[in-house]
Amino acid sequence: MILLSILILLCYCIFFLWLTEGLRKAKYKTIPHADELPTVSIIISARNEEENISHLLKSLSELTYPKDNFEIIIVNDRSNDDTPNMLKLAEHEIPNLSAIHIKETPLGWAPKKWALQQAIDKSTNEIILQTDADCTFNPDWVQVMVSSFVNPTMGFISGPAPIRYQHPFYDQFAIMDSMSIDAVSSATIKHGIPLSCTGRNIAFRKIAFFDINGYDGIQDQISGDDDLLMQKMSLSKKWEMDFICNNRAIVNSPGPNTMEELVYQRLRFASKGLNYYKLETNQSTRIILPFLYITNIFTVISISAYLSTLNGLWLIPFIIKSAGDCLLTLTFFNQIKIKWSLMAFIILDIIHPFYVVIFGAIAPFHKIKWKN
């Protein structure tokens, strides 16, 4: 069993070395002149966000993108708090912002996808830039995220979207956890095998969205307005994709406040596992995901066996995996100019395989709902 674990973890490490090499070779793209930048529609779905939306509106009001070149569309998705009133005030304070108010979601549609579809249908510009109502970002976020669309074949862009906490101790763990996932997303996209992304920070060409029939086929999935859409774009073979490794492209989102919220978030993230085999996804994703899951199973076995036997040989698979994780995450963190914490990395590299295995096994069979 030890030899099998070492073999599997060696394959994992080699795969991550290959991903890291591709990430290192990725060329930095300069931002084009203002006259070359596309017109943009920023779309956001908001449900019961009265505690967060003021921070979002502040970030939106500070954007440096030419005001005539972008619009903001926020969809109030059946909120029963003060979100609708806050949006009405915002429409008067931010000239290029408009709100859509949804009272009911049609049968056969996931609430968030229906909300986003309404915003896309109302949008008037060539690029859709999507984020969430609890997010904040750099004033230069728009131009950094959409600059690659000067290439007419660019169809989909993803960007870094870390989870953040105000307390510095918790914040370093949240950043390491969320940005390690972004590191894998970035490297796989740059290698032409897009695996995942987060809807907190994606952009796509509107004509490309309709070219792949938008959310058709995934409209009833509670999650997946981001990575399942990206998978459809990947399968079309018509549009290029990229990940923006730039600290000005970062979108920050607050972390869960309670353990219950954290567990629910992880279940929601992992809930699409079986859907990758039921819906339209690329073949590389169908191979890589189970490989990563199996790797984590053997890592859990190795750590557990070491703790029960104190046989140092059982640490070898874990050390091999950690070497690959370290190289990829450190490279990614350096590219986006965020501090990499050794303590957070070591602790999370021990914990991470356990919750991947547990949530990965439970989530596909657990009923997930959009916000209450």
Secondary structure, DSSP 8 states (H G I E B T S, - for coil): -HHHHHHHHHHHHHHHHHHHHHHHH--------GGG---EEEEEEESS-TTTHHHHHHHHHT--S-GGGEEEEEEEES--SSHHHHHHHHHHHSTTEEEEEE----TTS-HHHHHHHHHHHH--SSEEEEEETT-EE-TTHHHHHHGGGGSTTEEEEE----EE-SSHHHHHHHHHHHHHHHHHHHHHHHTT------TTSEEEEHHHHHHTTTTTTTTT-SS-TTHHHHHHHHHHSSSEEEE---GGG-EEEE--SSHHHHHHHHHHHHTTTTHHHHSS--HHHHHHHHHHHHHHHHHHHHHHHHHHH--GGGHHHHHHHHHHHHHHHHHHHHHTT----HHHHHHHHHHHHHHHHHHHHHGGGS------
